[in-house]
Amino acid sequence: MVDQFTPSEYIGDETPHRHWSPTSQTYAPADVLMSHLQTGWRLDGLAGVESFWHAGVRRVDVYYFTLVRGDERLEMPVLANPTVFRLIEENQLNVIRVNASRGD
């Protein structure tokens, strides 16, 4: 069975709008964050970053963005990647570290 998309699910470049739910997915893909920004959501000026250590040697950073649209607020965690770094730089976001210690 092929998924059908309605025209309202397309954004500018005809890429289907991807759904993300914080109740079923721990992290949002960067394209979901970009999609929200293209559809009227705005980044709050402050973001958080939390580091997780796997086997004590491999670090994975998760950035927490707060998105605002009117009276709505949405926290969106996204794994560190070049898109995230570019958004932080272009929007001159202040980033605070949520944790500072190296775990096992």
A tleap script that builds the chain and sets N, CA, C and O, in Angstrom:
source leaprc.protein.ff14SB
mol = sequence {
  NMET VAL ASP GLN PHE THR PRO SER GLU TYR
  ILE GLY ASP GLU THR PRO HIE ARG HIE TRP
  SER PRO THR SER GLN THR TYR ALA PRO ALA
  ASP VAL LEU MET SER HIE LEU GLN THR GLY
  TRP ARG LEU ASP GLY LEU ALA GLY VAL GLU
  SER PHE TRP HIE ALA GLY VAL ARG ARG VAL
  ASP VAL TYR TYR PHE THR LEU VAL ARG GLY
  ASP GLU ARG LEU GLU MET PRO VAL LEU ALA
  ASN PRO THR VAL PHE ARG LEU ILE GLU GLU
  ASN GLN LEU ASN VAL ILE ARG VAL ASN ALA
  SER ARG GLY CASP
}
set mol.1.N position { 0.842 -1.183 0.000 }
set mol.1.CA position { 0.000 0.000 0.000 }
set mol.1.C position { 0.884 1.241 0.000 }
set mol.1.O position { 1.839 1.316 0.773 }
set mol.2.N position { 0.584 2.203 -0.843 }
set mol.2.CA position { 1.332 3.447 -0.957 }
set mol.2.C position { 0.629 4.515 -0.145 }
set mol.2.O position { -0.588 4.680 -0.235 }
set mol.3.N position { 1.423 5.255 0.669 }
set mol.3.CA position { 0.846 6.360 1.434 }
set mol.3.C position { 0.429 7.471 0.493 }
set mol.3.O position { 1.128 7.767 -0.475 }
set mol.4.N position { -0.691 8.077 0.769 }
set mol.4.CA position { -1.171 9.204 -0.007 }
set mol.4.C position { -1.001 10.472 0.819 }
set mol.4.O position { -1.310 10.482 2.011 }
set mol.5.N position { -0.515 11.538 0.198 }
set mol.5.CA position { -0.352 12.811 0.873 }
set mol.5.C position { -1.307 13.818 0.257 }
set mol.5.O position { -1.494 13.847 -0.960 }
set mol.6.N position { -1.902 14.631 1.089 }
set mol.6.CA position { -2.760 15.694 0.587 }
set mol.6.C position { -1.899 16.911 0.300 }
set mol.6.O position { -0.812 17.030 0.866 }
set mol.7.N position { -2.347 17.819 -0.560 }
set mol.7.CA position { -1.547 18.996 -0.890 }
set mol.7.C position { -1.150 19.820 0.337 }
set mol.7.O position { -0.084 20.437 0.332 }
set mol.8.N position { -1.963 19.847 1.371 }
set mol.8.CA position { -1.636 20.641 2.553 }
set mol.8.C position { -0.439 20.079 3.312 }
set mol.8.O position { 0.121 20.763 4.170 }
set mol.9.N position { -0.041 18.853 3.014 }
set mol.9.CA position { 1.097 18.255 3.691 }
set mol.9.C position { 2.415 18.567 2.982 }
set mol.9.O position { 3.477 18.142 3.437 }
set mol.10.N position { 2.356 19.298 1.881 }
set mol.10.CA position { 3.558 19.631 1.141 }
set mol.10.C position { 4.027 21.029 1.506 }
set mol.10.O position { 3.230 21.931 1.759 }
set mol.11.N position { 5.348 21.179 1.525 }
set mol.11.CA position { 5.952 22.456 1.874 }
set mol.11.C position { 6.814 22.895 0.711 }
set mol.11.O position { 7.662 22.124 0.261 }
set mol.12.N position { 6.635 24.084 0.215 }
set mol.12.CA position { 7.452 24.715 -0.812 }
set mol.12.C position { 8.077 23.816 -1.849 }
set mol.12.O position { 7.682 23.859 -3.014 }
set mol.13.N position { 9.039 23.004 -1.465 }
set mol.13.CA position { 9.766 22.191 -2.439 }
set mol.13.C position { 9.083 20.854 -2.709 }
set mol.13.O position { 9.696 19.944 -3.268 }
set mol.14.N position { 7.823 20.734 -2.317 }
set mol.14.CA position { 7.012 19.536 -2.509 }
set mol.14.C position { 7.529 18.326 -1.744 }
set mol.14.O position { 7.292 17.185 -2.142 }
set mol.15.N position { 8.232 18.574 -0.650 }
set mol.15.CA position { 8.653 17.506 0.246 }
set mol.15.C position { 7.518 17.242 1.224 }
set mol.15.O position { 7.002 18.188 1.818 }
set mol.16.N position { 7.113 15.998 1.412 }
set mol.16.CA position { 6.030 15.736 2.356 }
set mol.16.C position { 6.414 16.162 3.773 }
set mol.16.O position { 7.548 15.966 4.210 }
set mol.17.N position { 5.459 16.741 4.470 }
set mol.17.CA position { 5.661 17.149 5.862 }
set mol.17.C position { 5.765 15.897 6.721 }
set mol.17.O position { 4.852 15.070 6.733 }
set mol.18.N position { 6.880 15.755 7.445 }
set mol.18.CA position { 7.067 14.591 8.308 }
set mol.18.C position { 6.497 14.868 9.681 }
set mol.18.O position { 6.685 15.947 10.242 }
set mol.19.N position { 5.815 13.904 10.204 }
set mol.19.CA position { 5.222 14.012 11.534 }
set mol.19.C position { 6.236 13.584 12.589 }
set mol.19.O position { 7.037 12.676 12.364 }
set mol.20.N position { 6.193 14.252 13.748 }
set mol.20.CA position { 6.999 13.858 14.901 }
set mol.20.C position { 6.143 14.018 16.140 }
set mol.20.O position { 5.474 15.037 16.310 }
set mol.21.N position { 6.162 13.021 17.003 }
set mol.21.CA position { 5.410 13.071 18.252 }
set mol.21.C position { 6.357 12.807 19.412 }
set mol.21.O position { 7.026 11.774 19.432 }
set mol.22.N position { 6.429 13.721 20.383 }
set mol.22.CA position { 7.308 13.508 21.535 }
set mol.22.C position { 6.880 12.324 22.401 }
set mol.22.O position { 7.665 11.833 23.213 }
set mol.23.N position { 5.647 11.866 22.233 }
set mol.23.CA position { 5.191 10.722 23.021 }
set mol.23.C position { 5.638 9.388 22.425 }
set mol.23.O position { 5.626 8.364 23.107 }
set mol.24.N position { 6.030 9.404 21.150 }
set mol.24.CA position { 6.428 8.141 20.528 }
set mol.24.C position { 7.857 8.140 19.982 }
set mol.24.O position { 8.390 7.081 19.649 }
set mol.25.N position { 8.477 9.311 19.887 }
set mol.25.CA position { 9.835 9.398 19.364 }
set mol.25.C position { 10.666 10.270 20.301 }
set mol.25.O position { 10.295 11.407 20.592 }
set mol.26.N position { 11.790 9.735 20.771 }
set mol.26.CA position { 12.631 10.462 21.716 }
set mol.26.C position { 13.204 11.729 21.107 }
set mol.26.O position { 13.232 12.774 21.757 }
set mol.27.N position { 13.664 11.647 19.861 }
set mol.27.CA position { 14.281 12.796 19.196 }
set mol.27.C position { 13.582 13.066 17.879 }
set mol.27.O position { 13.074 12.155 17.224 }
set mol.28.N position { 13.567 14.329 17.507 }
set mol.28.CA position { 13.024 14.708 16.204 }
set mol.28.C position { 14.169 14.774 15.203 }
set mol.28.O position { 15.255 15.245 15.544 }
set mol.29.N position { 13.951 14.317 13.987 }
set mol.29.CA position { 14.965 14.503 12.951 }
set mol.29.C position { 15.090 15.996 12.627 }
set mol.29.O position { 14.129 16.747 12.792 }
set mol.30.N position { 16.248 16.419 12.174 }
set mol.30.CA position { 16.476 17.831 11.859 }
set mol.30.C position { 15.509 18.332 10.791 }
set mol.30.O position { 15.131 19.503 10.813 }
set mol.31.N position { 15.101 17.476 9.858 }
set mol.31.CA position { 14.171 17.939 8.825 }
set mol.31.C position { 12.797 18.269 9.401 }
set mol.31.O position { 12.078 19.097 8.841 }
set mol.32.N position { 12.427 17.640 10.500 }
set mol.32.CA position { 11.165 17.980 11.158 }
set mol.32.C position { 11.280 19.363 11.798 }
set mol.32.O position { 10.346 20.161 11.715 }
set mol.33.N position { 12.404 19.649 12.427 }
set mol.33.CA position { 12.645 20.979 12.986 }
set mol.33.C position { 12.583 22.031 11.884 }
set mol.33.O position { 11.927 23.060 12.045 }
set mol.34.N position { 13.255 21.782 10.778 }
set mol.34.CA position { 13.237 22.729 9.654 }
set mol.34.C position { 11.830 22.913 9.099 }
set mol.34.O position { 11.441 24.026 8.744 }
set mol.35.N position { 11.071 21.835 9.023 }
set mol.35.CA position { 9.701 21.903 8.538 }
set mol.35.C position { 8.847 22.797 9.428 }
set mol.35.O position { 8.057 23.602 8.935 }
set mol.36.N position { 9.008 22.653 10.741 }
set mol.36.CA position { 8.262 23.516 11.670 }
set mol.36.C position { 8.630 24.982 11.454 }
set mol.36.O position { 7.755 25.848 11.467 }
set mol.37.N position { 9.906 25.264 11.257 }
set mol.37.CA position { 10.345 26.640 11.051 }
set mol.37.C position { 9.790 27.207 9.749 }
set mol.37.O position { 9.501 28.401 9.667 }
set mol.38.N position { 9.639 26.368 8.740 }
set mol.38.CA position { 9.090 26.803 7.457 }
set mol.38.C position { 7.583 27.032 7.516 }
set mol.38.O position { 7.016 27.685 6.641 }
set mol.39.N position { 6.939 26.496 8.545 }
set mol.39.CA position { 5.472 26.624 8.631 }
set mol.39.C position { 5.036 27.545 9.762 }
set mol.39.O position { 3.941 27.393 10.303 }
set mol.40.N position { 5.892 28.501 10.119 }
set mol.40.CA position { 5.465 29.548 11.042 }
set mol.40.C position { 5.959 29.458 12.471 }
set mol.40.O position { 5.752 30.394 13.243 }
set mol.41.N position { 6.598 28.379 12.847 }
set mol.41.CA position { 7.153 28.289 14.190 }
set mol.41.C position { 8.451 29.095 14.226 }
set mol.41.O position { 9.149 29.202 13.218 }
set mol.42.N position { 8.771 29.662 15.395 }
set mol.42.CA position { 9.996 30.445 15.588 }
set mol.42.C position { 10.801 29.851 16.728 }
set mol.42.O position { 10.241 29.313 17.683 }
set mol.43.N position { 12.127 29.953 16.622 }
set mol.43.CA position { 13.009 29.466 17.674 }
set mol.43.C position { 13.069 30.464 18.820 }
set mol.43.O position { 13.197 31.669 18.601 }
set mol.44.N position { 12.975 29.958 20.034 }
set mol.44.CA position { 13.253 30.764 21.214 }
set mol.44.C position { 14.756 31.053 21.190 }
set mol.44.O position { 15.512 30.281 20.599 }
set mol.45.N position { 15.201 32.126 21.807 }
set mol.45.CA position { 16.604 32.509 21.771 }
set mol.45.C position { 17.533 31.669 22.626 }
set mol.45.O position { 18.746 31.875 22.601 }
set mol.46.N position { 16.991 30.731 23.379 }
set mol.46.CA position { 17.788 29.901 24.272 }
set mol.46.C position { 17.570 28.429 23.942 }
set mol.46.O position { 16.433 27.980 23.797 }
set mol.47.N position { 18.660 27.686 23.826 }
set mol.47.CA position { 18.586 26.244 23.592 }
set mol.47.C position { 19.445 25.549 24.639 }
set mol.47.O position { 20.372 26.146 25.186 }
set mol.48.N position { 19.137 24.301 24.915 }
set mol.48.CA position { 19.936 23.505 25.841 }
set mol.48.C position { 20.633 22.390 25.088 }
set mol.48.O position { 20.179 21.962 24.027 }
set mol.49.N position { 21.735 21.927 25.642 }
set mol.49.CA position { 22.428 20.777 25.060 }
set mol.49.C position { 22.772 19.824 26.195 }
set mol.49.O position { 23.239 20.233 27.257 }
set mol.50.N position { 22.529 18.549 25.942 }
set mol.50.CA position { 22.821 17.499 26.919 }
set mol.50.C position { 23.688 16.454 26.235 }
set mol.50.O position { 23.403 16.028 25.116 }
set mol.51.N position { 24.757 16.043 26.925 }
set mol.51.CA position { 25.663 15.034 26.377 }
set mol.51.C position { 25.410 13.689 27.022 }
set mol.51.O position { 25.226 13.585 28.235 }
set mol.52.N position { 25.404 12.670 26.195 }
set mol.52.CA position { 25.275 11.297 26.658 }
set mol.52.C position { 26.527 10.551 26.229 }
set mol.52.O position { 26.990 10.698 25.098 }
set mol.53.N position { 27.069 9.756 27.131 }
set mol.53.CA position { 28.282 8.996 26.838 }
set mol.53.C position { 27.929 7.524 26.726 }
set mol.53.O position { 27.272 6.964 27.603 }
set mol.54.N position { 28.367 6.906 25.648 }
set mol.54.CA position { 28.143 5.483 25.431 }
set mol.54.C position { 29.463 4.757 25.651 }
set mol.54.O position { 30.461 5.054 24.996 }
set mol.55.N position { 29.460 3.813 26.569 }
set mol.55.CA position { 30.661 3.043 26.931 }
set mol.55.C position { 31.778 3.955 27.410 }
set mol.55.O position { 32.948 3.573 27.373 }
set mol.56.N position { 31.433 5.158 27.860 }
set mol.56.CA position { 32.421 6.077 28.396 }
set mol.56.C position { 33.338 6.721 27.373 }
set mol.56.O position { 34.233 7.479 27.744 }
set mol.57.N position { 33.133 6.433 26.083 }
set mol.57.CA position { 34.058 6.959 25.075 }
set mol.57.C position { 33.371 7.663 23.901 }
set mol.57.O position { 34.001 8.478 23.228 }
set mol.58.N position { 32.128 7.374 23.647 }
set mol.58.CA position { 31.431 7.958 22.499 }
set mol.58.C position { 30.365 8.919 22.987 }
set mol.58.O position { 29.400 8.519 23.640 }
set mol.59.N position { 30.549 10.190 22.664 }
set mol.59.CA position { 29.611 11.218 23.118 }
set mol.59.C position { 28.570 11.518 22.044 }
set mol.59.O position { 28.892 11.647 20.863 }
set mol.60.N position { 27.319 11.626 22.480 }
set mol.60.CA position { 26.221 12.035 21.617 }
set mol.60.C position { 25.566 13.238 22.277 }
set mol.60.O position { 25.179 13.173 23.444 }
set mol.61.N position { 25.439 14.337 21.536 }
set mol.61.CA position { 24.809 15.543 22.056 }
set mol.61.C position { 23.384 15.662 21.546 }
set mol.61.O position { 23.104 15.411 20.374 }
set mol.62.N position { 22.487 16.048 22.447 }
set mol.62.CA position { 21.097 16.302 22.094 }
set mol.62.C position { 20.822 17.777 22.389 }
set mol.62.O position { 21.052 18.252 23.501 }
set mol.63.N position { 20.334 18.484 21.392 }
set mol.63.CA position { 19.979 19.895 21.553 }
set mol.63.C position { 18.479 20.003 21.762 }
set mol.63.O position { 17.691 19.364 21.064 }
set mol.64.N position { 18.099 20.813 22.724 }
set mol.64.CA position { 16.687 21.027 23.046 }
set mol.64.C position { 16.301 22.424 22.590 }
set mol.64.O position { 16.795 23.419 23.121 }
set mol.65.N position { 15.427 22.493 21.616 }
set mol.65.CA position { 14.949 23.763 21.085 }
set mol.65.C position { 13.524 23.996 21.567 }
set mol.65.O position { 12.723 23.064 21.639 }
set mol.66.N position { 13.216 25.240 21.894 }
set mol.66.CA position { 11.844 25.618 22.191 }
set mol.66.C position { 11.326 26.380 20.986 }
set mol.66.O position { 11.900 27.387 20.573 }
set mol.67.N position { 10.236 25.884 20.433 }
set mol.67.CA position { 9.601 26.515 19.285 }
set mol.67.C position { 8.355 27.245 19.756 }
set mol.67.O position { 7.630 26.757 20.623 }
set mol.68.N position { 8.110 28.414 19.182 }
set mol.68.CA position { 6.985 29.250 19.590 }
set mol.68.C position { 6.181 29.625 18.351 }
set mol.68.O position { 6.739 30.016 17.326 }
set mol.69.N position { 4.869 29.501 18.462 }
set mol.69.CA position { 3.947 29.964 17.416 }
set mol.69.C position { 2.715 30.485 18.114 }
set mol.69.O position { 1.905 29.710 18.623 }
set mol.70.N position { 2.569 31.802 18.141 }
set mol.70.CA position { 1.457 32.410 18.876 }
set mol.70.C position { 1.577 32.076 20.352 }
set mol.70.O position { 2.601 32.351 20.977 }
set mol.71.N position { 0.527 31.479 20.909 }
set mol.71.CA position { 0.532 31.078 22.316 }
set mol.71.C position { 1.039 29.653 22.513 }
set mol.71.O position { 1.131 29.184 23.647 }
set mol.72.N position { 1.366 28.964 21.429 }
set mol.72.CA position { 1.832 27.576 21.520 }
set mol.72.C position { 3.342 27.524 21.729 }
set mol.72.O position { 4.088 28.330 21.172 }
set mol.73.N position { 3.779 26.562 22.542 }
set mol.73.CA position { 5.205 26.303 22.768 }
set mol.73.C position { 5.435 24.808 22.632 }
set mol.73.O position { 4.620 24.000 23.079 }
set mol.74.N position { 6.540 24.449 22.016 }
set mol.74.CA position { 6.870 23.054 21.787 }
set mol.74.C position { 8.358 22.860 22.024 }
set mol.74.O position { 9.173 23.565 21.430 }
set mol.75.N position { 8.725 21.913 22.883 }
set mol.75.CA position { 10.131 21.582 23.064 }
set mol.75.C position { 10.465 20.433 22.127 }
set mol.75.O position { 9.775 19.414 22.099 }
set mol.76.N position { 11.536 20.615 21.358 }
set mol.76.CA position { 11.922 19.619 20.371 }
set mol.76.C position { 13.391 19.234 20.560 }
set mol.76.O position { 14.277 20.045 20.290 }
set mol.77.N position { 13.659 18.013 21.018 }
set mol.77.CA position { 15.037 17.538 21.110 }
set mol.77.C position { 15.501 16.994 19.760 }
set mol.77.O position { 14.788 16.235 19.104 }
set mol.78.N position { 16.711 17.396 19.358 }
set mol.78.CA position { 17.270 16.978 18.074 }
set mol.78.C position { 18.727 16.573 18.290 }
set mol.78.O position { 19.477 17.276 18.967 }
set mol.79.N position { 19.124 15.442 17.713 }
set mol.79.CA position { 20.518 15.021 17.801 }
set mol.79.C position { 21.416 16.024 17.077 }
set mol.79.O position { 21.039 16.572 16.041 }
set mol.80.N position { 22.598 16.256 17.629 }
set mol.80.CA position { 23.551 17.191 17.027 }
set mol.80.C position { 23.871 16.771 15.598 }
set mol.80.O position { 24.083 15.592 15.313 }
set mol.81.N position { 23.902 17.753 14.713 }
set mol.81.CA position { 24.250 17.520 13.321 }
set mol.81.C position { 24.536 18.874 12.679 }
set mol.81.O position { 24.271 19.907 13.294 }
set mol.82.N position { 25.063 18.894 11.471 }
set mol.82.CA position { 25.406 20.181 10.836 }
set mol.82.C position { 24.230 21.156 10.709 }
set mol.82.O position { 24.430 22.366 10.814 }
set mol.83.N position { 23.024 20.662 10.488 }
set mol.83.CA position { 21.863 21.538 10.400 }
set mol.83.C position { 21.623 22.250 11.725 }
set mol.83.O position { 21.336 23.447 11.750 }
set mol.84.N position { 21.738 21.520 12.816 }
set mol.84.CA position { 21.570 22.096 14.153 }
set mol.84.C position { 22.619 23.177 14.394 }
set mol.84.O position { 22.292 24.267 14.862 }
set mol.85.N position { 23.860 22.883 14.082 }
set mol.85.CA position { 24.938 23.858 14.292 }
set mol.85.C position { 24.703 25.123 13.475 }
set mol.85.O position { 24.943 26.231 13.955 }
set mol.86.N position { 24.231 24.957 12.236 }
set mol.86.CA position { 23.958 26.111 11.377 }
set mol.86.C position { 22.816 26.948 11.929 }
set mol.86.O position { 22.899 28.176 11.925 }
set mol.87.N position { 21.736 26.302 12.411 }
set mol.87.CA position { 20.611 27.034 12.990 }
set mol.87.C position { 21.037 27.841 14.212 }
set mol.87.O position { 20.624 28.987 14.392 }
set mol.88.N position { 21.862 27.230 15.037 }
set mol.88.CA position { 22.344 27.918 16.237 }
set mol.88.C position { 23.151 29.152 15.843 }
set mol.88.O position { 22.970 30.228 16.413 }
set mol.89.N position { 24.038 28.991 14.868 }
set mol.89.CA position { 24.877 30.108 14.437 }
set mol.89.C position { 24.065 31.194 13.745 }
set mol.89.O position { 24.193 32.372 14.077 }
set mol.90.N position { 23.228 30.804 12.780 }
set mol.90.CA position { 22.459 31.790 12.019 }
set mol.90.C position { 21.476 32.569 12.884 }
set mol.90.O position { 21.219 33.746 12.632 }
set mol.91.N position { 20.923 31.912 13.910 }
set mol.91.CA position { 19.942 32.566 14.776 }
set mol.91.C position { 20.569 33.119 16.049 }
set mol.91.O position { 19.872 33.651 16.914 }
set mol.92.N position { 21.885 32.991 16.157 }
set mol.92.CA position { 22.640 33.493 17.304 }
set mol.92.C position { 21.984 33.078 18.622 }
set mol.92.O position { 21.760 33.899 19.512 }
set mol.93.N position { 21.682 31.775 18.721 }
set mol.93.CA position { 21.041 31.253 19.917 }
set mol.93.C position { 22.048 31.148 21.056 }
set mol.93.O position { 23.221 30.846 20.834 }
set mol.94.N position { 21.585 31.397 22.262 }
set mol.94.CA position { 22.378 31.123 23.451 }
set mol.94.C position { 22.144 29.663 23.801 }
set mol.94.O position { 20.999 29.217 23.887 }
set mol.95.N position { 23.222 28.919 24.003 }
set mol.95.CA position { 23.117 27.494 24.312 }
set mol.95.C position { 23.679 27.259 25.709 }
set mol.95.O position { 24.803 27.651 26.021 }
set mol.96.N position { 22.872 26.612 26.538 }
set mol.96.CA position { 23.344 26.267 27.879 }
set mol.96.C position { 23.478 24.748 27.986 }
set mol.96.O position { 22.678 23.997 27.429 }
set mol.97.N position { 24.495 24.321 28.704 }
set mol.97.CA position { 24.719 22.891 28.908 }
set mol.97.C position { 23.813 22.419 30.034 }
set mol.97.O position { 23.782 23.013 31.111 }
set mol.98.N position { 23.080 21.352 29.775 }
set mol.98.CA position { 22.167 20.774 30.759 }
set mol.98.C position { 22.939 19.893 31.740 }
set mol.98.O position { 22.613 19.853 32.926 }
set mol.99.N position { 23.954 19.192 31.256 }
set mol.99.CA position { 24.794 18.369 32.122 }
set mol.99.C position { 26.245 18.659 31.780 }
set mol.99.O position { 26.559 19.064 30.661 }
set mol.100.N position { 27.121 18.452 32.743 }
set mol.100.CA position { 28.521 18.792 32.517 }
set mol.100.C position { 29.484 17.655 32.832 }
set mol.100.O position { 30.688 17.787 32.612 }
set mol.101.N position { 28.972 16.547 33.342 }
set mol.101.CA position { 29.887 15.473 33.735 }
set mol.101.C position { 29.894 14.351 32.691 }
set mol.101.O position { 28.922 14.136 31.966 }
set mol.102.N position { 31.010 13.659 32.646 }
set mol.102.CA position { 31.143 12.535 31.715 }
set mol.102.C position { 30.679 11.275 32.432 }
set mol.102.O position { 31.180 10.935 33.504 }
set mol.103.N position { 29.714 10.584 31.825 }
set mol.103.CA position { 29.166 9.373 32.434 }
set mol.103.C position { 29.723 8.123 31.813 }
set mol.103.O position { 30.505 8.179 30.863 }
set mol.104.N position { 29.314 6.981 32.358 }
set mol.104.CA position { 29.778 5.691 31.822 }
set mol.104.C position { 28.840 5.170 30.777 }
set mol.104.O position { 29.072 4.098 30.219 }
savepdb mol mol.pdb
quit
